[in-house]
């Protein structure tokens, strides 16, 4: 049996399911207001008080999403695994390189296609996660403005409410297209995972899936299992099946202080001097 690797804990899968349900209901009940004459809205408009219930359900799901966001922040801040997610989700230079090499692979510039070993969260997942944060904030702020229209207009002119409505509508379109075109392709329609990635249900990825999407993370896990690795930063290379960090930094217990602001400034200065003194090959 092929070995499997934990991708999402039960807690994280429940958060994902909660978000998926609330997002789907928000999309349906939100666009039902803008396109009330569309055929797919008839099950809502044909029942008594249907549109009233639509408004109540839309607000309920919006509040639930905000509370889910608050819970997610607490999960990230107060659990070891959550803090690890924050650390691994920060974009870095490797993500830009992976994005560039992926584009070159897709446009057949790299022939044959270059094998990419991506970290725990690849550049696509990081962009999607950051987009989720941005979208949640925008939709929450504009949604509250639309919800409490009377109170808002006591302090601000009508045009600000109209702007909030426009932003709320177009951000909803952008978020919906992001899920349908980008997320669904990554986890459903991508030939490498079709008919879908089961990680959101089982919480696990197979070794083949890890190698395809998170090759660097797979090497990190295997190195730990062999006892060859204690810490594997993203800026590391694999040589002869062993990991070597490019970041020369040790802990206080080993007798070295972590890299300070002064030390980082010195590195930047030396780099600038190198650029100034470079005369070409």
TORKOL-4160 file (C-alpha; in steps of 0.2 Angstrom, whole numbers, padded with zeros to 4 digits, m for minus):
281
<pt num="1" X="0000" Y="0000" Z="0000"/>
<pt num="2" X="0007" Y="0017" Z="m0005"/>
<pt num="3" X="0012" Y="0028" Z="0010"/>
<pt num="4" X="0001" Y="0043" Z="0014"/>
<pt num="5" X="0006" Y="0059" Z="0022"/>
<pt num="6" X="m0005" Y="0070" Z="0033"/>
<pt num="7" X="m0011" Y="0086" Z="0024"/>
<pt num="8" X="m0026" Y="0092" Z="0034"/>
<pt num="9" X="m0030" Y="0088" Z="0052"/>
<pt num="10" X="m0049" Y="0085" Z="0056"/>
<pt num="11" X="m0049" Y="0102" Z="0064"/>
<pt num="12" X="m0043" Y="0110" Z="0047"/>
<pt num="13" X="m0055" Y="0099" Z="0037"/>
<pt num="14" X="m0070" Y="0105" Z="0047"/>
<pt num="15" X="m0064" Y="0123" Z="0045"/>
<pt num="16" X="m0063" Y="0120" Z="0026"/>
<pt num="17" X="m0080" Y="0112" Z="0025"/>
<pt num="18" X="m0088" Y="0126" Z="0035"/>
<pt num="19" X="m0080" Y="0139" Z="0023"/>
<pt num="20" X="m0086" Y="0129" Z="0008"/>
<pt num="21" X="m0104" Y="0128" Z="0014"/>
<pt num="22" X="m0105" Y="0146" Z="0019"/>
<pt num="23" X="m0096" Y="0152" Z="0003"/>
<pt num="24" X="m0108" Y="0142" Z="m0008"/>
<pt num="25" X="m0123" Y="0149" Z="0001"/>
<pt num="26" X="m0117" Y="0167" Z="0000"/>
<pt num="27" X="m0114" Y="0165" Z="m0018"/>
<pt num="28" X="m0131" Y="0158" Z="m0022"/>
<pt num="29" X="m0141" Y="0170" Z="m0010"/>
<pt num="30" X="m0130" Y="0185" Z="m0015"/>
<pt num="31" X="m0132" Y="0183" Z="m0034"/>
<pt num="32" X="m0150" Y="0179" Z="m0032"/>
<pt num="33" X="m0153" Y="0197" Z="m0027"/>
<pt num="34" X="m0144" Y="0204" Z="m0042"/>
<pt num="35" X="m0151" Y="0192" Z="m0054"/>
<pt num="36" X="m0169" Y="0189" Z="m0047"/>
<pt num="37" X="m0177" Y="0185" Z="m0064"/>
<pt num="38" X="m0164" Y="0171" Z="m0068"/>
<pt num="39" X="m0171" Y="0154" Z="m0070"/>
<pt num="40" X="m0161" Y="0147" Z="m0056"/>
<pt num="41" X="m0168" Y="0159" Z="m0044"/>
<pt num="42" X="m0186" Y="0154" Z="m0046"/>
<pt num="43" X="m0185" Y="0141" Z="m0032"/>
<pt num="44" X="m0182" Y="0155" Z="m0020"/>
<pt num="45" X="m0194" Y="0168" Z="m0028"/>
<pt num="46" X="m0208" Y="0156" Z="m0031"/>
<pt num="47" X="m0210" Y="0152" Z="m0012"/>
<pt num="48" X="m0219" Y="0164" Z="0000"/>
<pt num="49" X="m0206" Y="0176" Z="0009"/>
<pt num="50" X="m0193" Y="0168" Z="m0002"/>
<pt num="51" X="m0183" Y="0184" Z="m0005"/>
<pt num="52" X="m0185" Y="0188" Z="0013"/>
<pt num="53" X="m0178" Y="0172" Z="0018"/>
<pt num="54" X="m0164" Y="0174" Z="0006"/>
<pt num="55" X="m0158" Y="0190" Z="0014"/>
<pt num="56" X="m0159" Y="0182" Z="0031"/>
<pt num="57" X="m0148" Y="0167" Z="0025"/>
<pt num="58" X="m0136" Y="0178" Z="0016"/>
<pt num="59" X="m0133" Y="0188" Z="0032"/>
<pt num="60" X="m0132" Y="0173" Z="0043"/>
<pt num="61" X="m0119" Y="0165" Z="0032"/>
<pt num="62" X="m0109" Y="0181" Z="0032"/>
<pt num="63" X="m0109" Y="0182" Z="0051"/>
<pt num="64" X="m0104" Y="0163" Z="0051"/>
<pt num="65" X="m0089" Y="0167" Z="0039"/>
<pt num="66" X="m0083" Y="0181" Z="0050"/>
<pt num="67" X="m0084" Y="0170" Z="0066"/>
<pt num="68" X="m0075" Y="0156" Z="0056"/>
<pt num="69" X="m0061" Y="0169" Z="0051"/>
<pt num="70" X="m0059" Y="0174" Z="0070"/>
<pt num="71" X="m0058" Y="0155" Z="0075"/>
<pt num="72" X="m0045" Y="0153" Z="0061"/>
<pt num="73" X="m0035" Y="0167" Z="0068"/>
<pt num="74" X="m0035" Y="0159" Z="0085"/>
<pt num="75" X="m0030" Y="0143" Z="0078"/>
<pt num="76" X="m0015" Y="0150" Z="0069"/>
<pt num="77" X="m0010" Y="0160" Z="0084"/>
<pt num="78" X="m0012" Y="0147" Z="0098"/>
<pt num="79" X="m0008" Y="0130" Z="0091"/>
<pt num="80" X="0009" Y="0124" Z="0086"/>
<pt num="81" X="0003" Y="0118" Z="0069"/>
<pt num="82" X="m0006" Y="0134" Z="0066"/>
<pt num="83" X="0010" Y="0144" Z="0069"/>
<pt num="84" X="0019" Y="0132" Z="0057"/>
<pt num="85" X="0005" Y="0136" Z="0044"/>
<pt num="86" X="0008" Y="0154" Z="0046"/>
<pt num="87" X="0027" Y="0152" Z="0044"/>
<pt num="88" X="0026" Y="0141" Z="0029"/>
<pt num="89" X="0013" Y="0152" Z="0020"/>
<pt num="90" X="0024" Y="0167" Z="0019"/>
<pt num="91" X="0029" Y="0170" Z="0001"/>
<pt num="92" X="0047" Y="0169" Z="m0003"/>
<pt num="93" X="0060" Y="0170" Z="m0017"/>
<pt num="94" X="0058" Y="0152" Z="m0021"/>
<pt num="95" X="0039" Y="0155" Z="m0024"/>
<pt num="96" X="0043" Y="0168" Z="m0038"/>
<pt num="97" X="0056" Y="0156" Z="m0045"/>
<pt num="98" X="0043" Y="0141" Z="m0045"/>
<pt num="99" X="0030" Y="0153" Z="m0053"/>
<pt num="100" X="0043" Y="0158" Z="m0067"/>
<pt num="101" X="0048" Y="0140" Z="m0070"/>
<pt num="102" X="0030" Y="0134" Z="m0071"/>
<pt num="103" X="0026" Y="0147" Z="m0084"/>
<pt num="104" X="0041" Y="0141" Z="m0094"/>
<pt num="105" X="0035" Y="0123" Z="m0093"/>
<pt num="106" X="0018" Y="0128" Z="m0098"/>
<pt num="107" X="0024" Y="0138" Z="m0113"/>
<pt num="108" X="0036" Y="0124" Z="m0118"/>
<pt num="109" X="0051" Y="0135" Z="m0115"/>
<pt num="110" X="0058" Y="0122" Z="m0104"/>
<pt num="111" X="0061" Y="0107" Z="m0115"/>
<pt num="112" X="0059" Y="0094" Z="m0107"/>
<pt num="113" X="0049" Y="0102" Z="m0093"/>
<pt num="114" X="0059" Y="0106" Z="m0078"/>
<pt num="115" X="0055" Y="0095" Z="m0062"/>
<pt num="116" X="0050" Y="0107" Z="m0048"/>
<pt num="117" X="0051" Y="0103" Z="m0030"/>
<pt num="118" X="0039" Y="0114" Z="m0021"/>
<pt num="119" X="0037" Y="0117" Z="m0002"/>
<pt num="120" X="0023" Y="0113" Z="0010"/>
<pt num="121" X="0012" Y="0126" Z="0002"/>
<pt num="122" X="0016" Y="0130" Z="m0016"/>
<pt num="123" X="0015" Y="0147" Z="m0024"/>
<pt num="124" X="m0003" Y="0144" Z="m0031"/>
<pt num="125" X="m0009" Y="0139" Z="m0013"/>
<pt num="126" X="m0001" Y="0154" Z="m0005"/>
<pt num="127" X="m0009" Y="0166" Z="m0018"/>
<pt num="128" X="m0026" Y="0158" Z="m0015"/>
<pt num="129" X="m0024" Y="0159" Z="0004"/>
<pt num="130" X="m0019" Y="0178" Z="0003"/>
<pt num="131" X="m0033" Y="0181" Z="m0009"/>
<pt num="132" X="m0045" Y="0173" Z="0003"/>
<pt num="133" X="m0039" Y="0184" Z="0017"/>
<pt num="134" X="m0041" Y="0200" Z="0006"/>
<pt num="135" X="m0058" Y="0195" Z="0000"/>
<pt num="136" X="m0065" Y="0191" Z="0017"/>
<pt num="137" X="m0059" Y="0208" Z="0024"/>
<pt num="138" X="m0066" Y="0217" Z="0009"/>
<pt num="139" X="m0083" Y="0208" Z="0009"/>
<pt num="140" X="m0085" Y="0210" Z="0028"/>
<pt num="141" X="m0082" Y="0228" Z="0027"/>
<pt num="142" X="m0093" Y="0232" Z="0012"/>
<pt num="143" X="m0106" Y="0220" Z="0018"/>
<pt num="144" X="m0108" Y="0228" Z="0035"/>
<pt num="145" X="m0110" Y="0245" Z="0026"/>
<pt num="146" X="m0124" Y="0238" Z="0015"/>
<pt num="147" X="m0132" Y="0230" Z="0030"/>
<pt num="148" X="m0132" Y="0245" Z="0041"/>
<pt num="149" X="m0136" Y="0258" Z="0027"/>
<pt num="150" X="m0146" Y="0270" Z="0038"/>
<pt num="151" X="m0133" Y="0271" Z="0051"/>
<pt num="152" X="m0119" Y="0273" Z="0038"/>
<pt num="153" X="m0128" Y="0287" Z="0029"/>
<pt num="154" X="m0130" Y="0297" Z="0045"/>
<pt num="155" X="m0111" Y="0300" Z="0044"/>
<pt num="156" X="m0106" Y="0298" Z="0026"/>
<pt num="157" X="m0113" Y="0303" Z="0009"/>
<pt num="158" X="m0124" Y="0292" Z="m0002"/>
<pt num="159" X="m0110" Y="0290" Z="m0015"/>
<pt num="160" X="m0099" Y="0280" Z="m0002"/>
<pt num="161" X="m0113" Y="0267" Z="0000"/>
<pt num="162" X="m0114" Y="0266" Z="m0019"/>
<pt num="163" X="m0096" Y="0263" Z="m0020"/>
<pt num="164" X="m0097" Y="0249" Z="m0006"/>
<pt num="165" X="m0111" Y="0241" Z="m0016"/>
<pt num="166" X="m0101" Y="0241" Z="m0032"/>
<pt num="167" X="m0085" Y="0234" Z="m0023"/>
<pt num="168" X="m0095" Y="0221" Z="m0014"/>
<pt num="169" X="m0103" Y="0215" Z="m0031"/>
<pt num="170" X="m0087" Y="0214" Z="m0041"/>
<pt num="171" X="m0077" Y="0206" Z="m0027"/>
<pt num="172" X="m0091" Y="0193" Z="m0026"/>
<pt num="173" X="m0088" Y="0190" Z="m0045"/>
<pt num="174" X="m0069" Y="0189" Z="m0043"/>
<pt num="175" X="m0070" Y="0177" Z="m0028"/>
<pt num="176" X="m0083" Y="0166" Z="m0037"/>
<pt num="177" X="m0072" Y="0165" Z="m0053"/>
<pt num="178" X="m0057" Y="0161" Z="m0042"/>
<pt num="179" X="m0065" Y="0146" Z="m0034"/>
<pt num="180" X="m0072" Y="0139" Z="m0050"/>
<pt num="181" X="m0058" Y="0143" Z="m0062"/>
<pt num="182" X="m0043" Y="0142" Z="m0051"/>
<pt num="183" X="m0047" Y="0131" Z="m0035"/>
<pt num="184" X="m0058" Y="0119" Z="m0044"/>
<pt num="185" X="m0045" Y="0116" Z="m0058"/>
<pt num="186" X="m0031" Y="0113" Z="m0044"/>
<pt num="187" X="m0041" Y="0101" Z="m0034"/>
<pt num="188" X="m0053" Y="0093" Z="m0047"/>
<pt num="189" X="m0050" Y="0096" Z="m0066"/>
<pt num="190" X="m0031" Y="0095" Z="m0065"/>
<pt num="191" X="m0027" Y="0078" Z="m0074"/>
<pt num="192" X="m0014" Y="0074" Z="m0060"/>
<pt num="193" X="m0028" Y="0074" Z="m0047"/>
<pt num="194" X="m0044" Y="0070" Z="m0057"/>
<pt num="195" X="m0057" Y="0066" Z="m0052"/>
<pt num="196" X="m0052" Y="0076" Z="m0037"/>
<pt num="197" X="m0040" Y="0077" Z="m0023"/>
<pt num="198" X="m0047" Y="0068" Z="m0008"/>
<pt num="199" X="m0036" Y="0077" Z="0005"/>
<pt num="200" X="m0051" Y="0088" Z="0010"/>
<pt num="201" X="m0060" Y="0072" Z="0015"/>
<pt num="202" X="m0047" Y="0060" Z="0021"/>
<pt num="203" X="m0034" Y="0073" Z="0026"/>
<pt num="204" X="m0020" Y="0064" Z="0017"/>
<pt num="205" X="m0010" Y="0064" Z="0001"/>
<pt num="206" X="m0001" Y="0050" Z="m0007"/>
<pt num="207" X="0017" Y="0049" Z="m0010"/>
<pt num="208" X="0015" Y="0052" Z="m0028"/>
<pt num="209" X="0004" Y="0068" Z="m0025"/>
<pt num="210" X="0017" Y="0074" Z="m0012"/>
<pt num="211" X="0031" Y="0072" Z="m0025"/>
<pt num="212" X="0021" Y="0081" Z="m0039"/>
<pt num="213" X="0015" Y="0096" Z="m0029"/>
<pt num="214" X="0026" Y="0097" Z="m0013"/>
<pt num="215" X="0043" Y="0088" Z="m0018"/>
<pt num="216" X="0053" Y="0099" Z="m0006"/>
<pt num="217" X="0042" Y="0095" Z="0008"/>
<pt num="218" X="0042" Y="0077" Z="0005"/>
<pt num="219" X="0061" Y="0077" Z="0005"/>
<pt num="220" X="0060" Y="0086" Z="0021"/>
<pt num="221" X="0049" Y="0073" Z="0029"/>
<pt num="222" X="0060" Y="0059" Z="0023"/>
<pt num="223" X="0076" Y="0067" Z="0029"/>
<pt num="224" X="0068" Y="0069" Z="0046"/>
<pt num="225" X="0063" Y="0051" Z="0046"/>
<pt num="226" X="0081" Y="0046" Z="0043"/>
<pt num="227" X="0087" Y="0057" Z="0057"/>
<pt num="228" X="0097" Y="0068" Z="0045"/>
<pt num="229" X="0088" Y="0084" Z="0047"/>
<pt num="230" X="0082" Y="0094" Z="0062"/>
<pt num="231" X="0076" Y="0110" Z="0053"/>
<pt num="232" X="0074" Y="0112" Z="0034"/>
<pt num="233" X="0071" Y="0130" Z="0029"/>
<pt num="234" X="0065" Y="0134" Z="0012"/>
<pt num="235" X="0082" Y="0141" Z="0007"/>
<pt num="236" X="0090" Y="0124" Z="0007"/>
<pt num="237" X="0097" Y="0112" Z="m0005"/>
<pt num="238" X="0098" Y="0093" Z="m0006"/>
<pt num="239" X="0115" Y="0086" Z="m0009"/>
<pt num="240" X="0118" Y="0067" Z="m0009"/>
<pt num="241" X="0101" Y="0064" Z="0000"/>
<pt num="242" X="0105" Y="0076" Z="0014"/>
<pt num="243" X="0099" Y="0094" Z="0017"/>
<pt num="244" X="0110" Y="0109" Z="0019"/>
<pt num="245" X="0103" Y="0126" Z="0024"/>
<pt num="246" X="0109" Y="0141" Z="0015"/>
<pt num="247" X="0104" Y="0152" Z="0029"/>
<pt num="248" X="0119" Y="0152" Z="0041"/>
<pt num="249" X="0110" Y="0154" Z="0058"/>
<pt num="250" X="0111" Y="0144" Z="0074"/>
<pt num="251" X="0101" Y="0145" Z="0090"/>
<pt num="252" X="0107" Y="0152" Z="0107"/>
<pt num="253" X="0109" Y="0135" Z="0113"/>
<pt num="254" X="0123" Y="0131" Z="0100"/>
<pt num="255" X="0132" Y="0147" Z="0105"/>
<pt num="256" X="0127" Y="0158" Z="0091"/>
<pt num="257" X="0114" Y="0173" Z="0091"/>
<pt num="258" X="0100" Y="0173" Z="0078"/>
<pt num="259" X="0103" Y="0185" Z="0064"/>
<pt num="260" X="0100" Y="0203" Z="0070"/>
<pt num="261" X="0094" Y="0218" Z="0061"/>
<pt num="262" X="0112" Y="0225" Z="0061"/>
<pt num="263" X="0119" Y="0208" Z="0054"/>
<pt num="264" X="0106" Y="0209" Z="0040"/>
<pt num="265" X="0110" Y="0227" Z="0036"/>
<pt num="266" X="0128" Y="0222" Z="0035"/>
<pt num="267" X="0124" Y="0208" Z="0022"/>
<pt num="268" X="0114" Y="0221" Z="0012"/>
<pt num="269" X="0129" Y="0233" Z="0012"/>
<pt num="270" X="0141" Y="0220" Z="0007"/>
<pt num="271" X="0129" Y="0215" Z="m0007"/>
<pt num="272" X="0128" Y="0233" Z="m0013"/>
<pt num="273" X="0147" Y="0234" Z="m0013"/>
<pt num="274" X="0149" Y="0218" Z="m0023"/>
<pt num="275" X="0137" Y="0226" Z="m0036"/>
<pt num="276" X="0146" Y="0242" Z="m0037"/>
<pt num="277" X="0163" Y="0234" Z="m0039"/>
<pt num="278" X="0157" Y="0221" Z="m0052"/>
<pt num="279" X="0164" Y="0225" Z="m0069"/>
<pt num="280" X="0156" Y="0211" Z="m0079"/>
<pt num="281" X="0163" Y="0194" Z="m0085"/>
